[in-house]
Amino acid sequence: MFRRTFWFTAGAAAGVWATTKVNRKLKQLTPESLAAQAANKAIETGHRLKDFALDVRAGMVQREAELGEALGLDAPVAEDRELPAPRRRAALDPTARPTTTHSIPTITYNRNEDH
């Protein structure tokens, strides 16, 4: 008799446990519950994106400061210091003469002649 009572109680407990699990799952699958879950996930994703953007911006500021320090852009500028004179290359100097003796003939083109 004890075995029958044990198995009856175990079966009833398993049935109650299974029924409870099924009912909880059904409540999670209602349209209202699904909408709330989706909204919560969207908010969580938005917070994660915001944190990512803030991390990227902080990294950009840090890297910009490192580059400025490495290039000397943050050094104080002396008022009495003058800028160096601009360097000119001979090829870009309009006063420089070509070193070759022959010249390239220039061809003038009038677009109205073809008509």
C-alpha positions as a printed Julia matrix, in Angstrom:
115×3 Matrix{Float64}:
  0.0    0.0     0.0
  2.84   2.33    0.81
  4.22   1.97   -2.74
  0.91   2.9    -4.3
  0.6    5.98   -2.08
  4.19   7.02   -2.87
  3.74   6.7    -6.65
  0.34   8.41   -6.52
  1.85  11.35   -4.61
  4.89  11.48   -6.91
  2.61  11.48   -9.97
  0.37  14.2    -8.54
  3.41  16.35   -7.68
  4.85  15.86  -11.16
  1.49  16.79  -12.67
  1.23  19.96  -10.58
  4.84  20.88  -11.41
  4.3   20.27  -15.16
  1.01  22.2   -15.16
  2.68  25.14  -13.4
  5.57  25.17  -15.89
  3.19  25.02  -18.87
  1.02  27.83  -17.51
  4.07  30.05  -16.9
  5.31  29.42  -20.44
  1.86  30.2   -21.88
  1.76  33.48  -19.97
  5.18  34.36  -21.41
  3.9   33.75  -24.92
  0.9   36.09  -24.77
  1.08  39.09  -27.12
  1.31  41.57  -24.23
  4.16  39.67  -22.63
  6.02  39.35  -25.93
  5.62  43.09  -26.56
  6.97  43.89  -23.1
  9.93  41.56  -23.62
 10.69  43.14  -26.99
 10.51  46.63  -25.49
 12.84  45.64  -22.67
 15.32  44.14  -25.14
 15.17  47.29  -27.28
 15.84  49.51  -24.27
 18.71  47.29  -23.18
 20.18  47.37  -26.7
 19.86  51.16  -26.76
 21.76  51.44  -23.5
 24.48  49.15  -24.81
 24.8   51.21  -28.02
 24.98  54.41  -26.0
 27.72  52.95  -23.79
 29.6   51.79  -26.9
 29.35  55.25  -28.48
 30.62  56.88  -25.28
 33.53  54.42  -25.14
 34.41  55.16  -28.77
 34.25  58.91  -28.16
 36.47  58.61  -25.08
 38.95  56.54  -27.08
 38.94  59.12  -29.87
 39.65  61.96  -27.43
 42.43  59.96  -25.8
 44.03  59.04  -29.13
 43.71  62.62  -30.37
 45.52  63.82  -27.26
 48.25  61.21  -27.76
 48.73  62.25  -31.4
 48.74  65.93  -30.51
 51.37  65.27  -27.86
 53.47  63.17  -30.24
 53.31  65.8   -32.99
 53.87  68.72  -30.63
 50.55  70.34  -31.43
 49.88  71.05  -27.77
 53.16  72.95  -27.27
 52.71  76.63  -26.4
 53.38  79.01  -29.26
 55.94  81.75  -28.57
 54.79  85.19  -29.71
 58.26  86.39  -30.76
 59.05  83.3   -32.8
 58.66  83.8   -36.54
 57.62  81.22  -39.07
 60.34  79.94  -41.38
 60.41  81.25  -44.93
 58.55  79.03  -47.38
 60.75  76.73  -49.42
 60.41  76.81  -53.19
 61.24  74.03  -55.5
 62.97  74.9   -58.74
 60.31  73.12  -60.79
 57.6   75.26  -59.25
 59.53  78.52  -59.37
 58.03  80.71  -62.11
 61.31  82.64  -62.54
 63.35  79.52  -63.27
 64.28  78.97  -66.91
 64.07  75.55  -68.55
 67.44  73.87  -69.02
 66.62  72.41  -72.47
 67.25  74.35  -75.66
 64.29  73.03  -77.62
 60.8   74.18  -76.93
 57.53  72.34  -77.28
 55.35  73.83  -79.97
 52.06  75.1   -78.67
 48.96  74.19  -80.57
 46.06  76.54  -80.25
 42.67  75.07  -80.59
 39.55  77.0   -81.3
 36.48  74.95  -80.65
 34.45  77.07  -83.04
 36.59  76.09  -86.06
 35.11  72.59  -86.24
 31.6   73.83  -86.93
